[in-house]
Structure formats: structure tokens, C-alpha cells
């Protein structure tokens, strides 16, 4: 039984493309195509209907797909059980995260995990909404921001704050905002996935203030928004950890320090480690626990 061939076939159906599945499985498109053809010959039936624009499983392909998914799941469970008996884990974990996490702290966390579990491979995907990749593309997601979909399984590691900031160069010659309504007269740098048009604040009395903002520049990268703010382009609303250094050395100034930045429902942003299924293989569970523990430690020591 060629499990690699079945994995490739499942990936082809999931991605709708032999080329995309080949990338996921670490193969060239030509090699992946030959392996699919060999699988069809071994099964004795055509498994895929291919045109220049689409690819879909045949009836035989759907039958094989259902069996292959079950076989691969059973194989992984059996391997995890044996690995647990030996105190070991192996295999691939697909992890989704955003650009900031991927550069700021996950490399150190993954390096320490690799030393503890050398037989576990990790493939990282960068996305602005990592939790969306838990629809089959990834096993775990490190998610920062609003409360995730209730269907997902995971844990909230900690809540964090955000600050409204601008550079001294931007504020030079402009009125400094003293209340949320003042922001309407300023150029804002917004995240085009998270709150691109309105920012919500909570005052010391717990009253929410929803303020429309003028998005002068927007992007889907928090690190780029920070860079734009440092260049004096406008006002940004960024996480505490992202602006801690620039605030300390005077490159940025905090605005509206008496207001708490929240989402429209009043919730603060939080850090989450999420999975799509409670029945996590050992390797996925070990990585989830390691990331959660490391993130909490970083937060407690003030490095996050």
C-alpha cells in the first residue's frame, strides 16, 4: 500500500490542482502527474477528470478518496499510539500564522520544539487570517485578534492591548487627538482585514465609542503599518508588543492613552492557539502545547 500516493491523491482533490498538490508534497508537477497516473493504473480506473481549466474526481475517484482519507487517518492514529508508547512523535504539522508572528517570535519557539521533537516536521503558512486555513490546509493556527469561530478548537493564551500611535514628524504642525472624534480629522493607517473603516474605544467608565476613520493608506501587514507610522505617514493602531520599542525610544508617540482599544463588541484582542479538530494527533498536540506554553512565558516576562 503506497500511502504517499494516497496522500498525493487526497491533496490533488483538496487543492484542485496537481501543481499545488505537488508543492505541498514536495514533488515536481511532472513527478506528481506520473504518480497519479501510476495510481490510476494500479487501481484499474480513471480517478480524475482533467480539463485545461478544472480537475475533479470521477465516481471511482470519490470512492478511493473516502477510503484513502480513512486509511491515512487510521495510519496516523496507529503511528501516534506507537509513538506515544515510545515517548516519541513524528510526521508533519502544518502551522498557519501571520507575518508578524512568523518573524518576531515563532522562529525561537519552533527551534526549541525541534530540539525536543526532532522527528516532527513543521510547514508554516503565512496568512493574515490564519484561522481560515484550518479548513483542511493546516492543522494548527496561531491567531491574534478577535475571538475566533466557535467551531474551532483551541485555547486563549492571553489578552493584549493596542495603542494608537503616530510619529513626532506626523504630529508636527497638527492638533494632537484628545478624544476618539478627533481622529476623524487625521490620516489613518488601517489594516484592510481588521477594522479598516471604524475603530472602537472604551473609556474609563466602560462606555464604547465607535469612530469612523479616514484610511489614508491600508495594507494587510501589521509590520508594514508600523513601518508607515514610523515614516510619519499617519496614525496607526497597533499591538503593545509591536510598538513597545518605538515608544520607548521616542520614534512614536502614544495618542489617547486614557482610552482602551477594543473590538466593536467590547472584547479586547487576544492570542489564541487553534486547531480544527479535538482529535489531534500526538505531533499536533505536542506542538500546540509547546507554542501555548512558550507564548505564555514570553507574555509573563514582558517580551510579548
Secondary structure, DSSP 8 states (H G I E B T S, - for coil): --HHHHHHHHHHHHHT-HHHHHHHHT--HHHHHHHHHHHHHHHTS--EEE-SS-EEE-HHHHHHHHHHHHHHHHHHHHHHHHHHHHT---EEEEEEE-HHHHHHTHHHHHHHHHHH-TTEEEEEEE-TTGGGGGGTT-SEEEEEES---TTSEEEEEEE--EEEEE-HHHHTTS----SGGGGGGSEEEEESSS-SSEEEEE-TTS-EEEEE-EEEEEES-HHHHHHHHHTTS-EEEEEHHHHHHHHHTTSSEEE-TTSEEE-TTS---EEEEEES-SS--HHHHHHHHHHHHHHHHHHHTT--
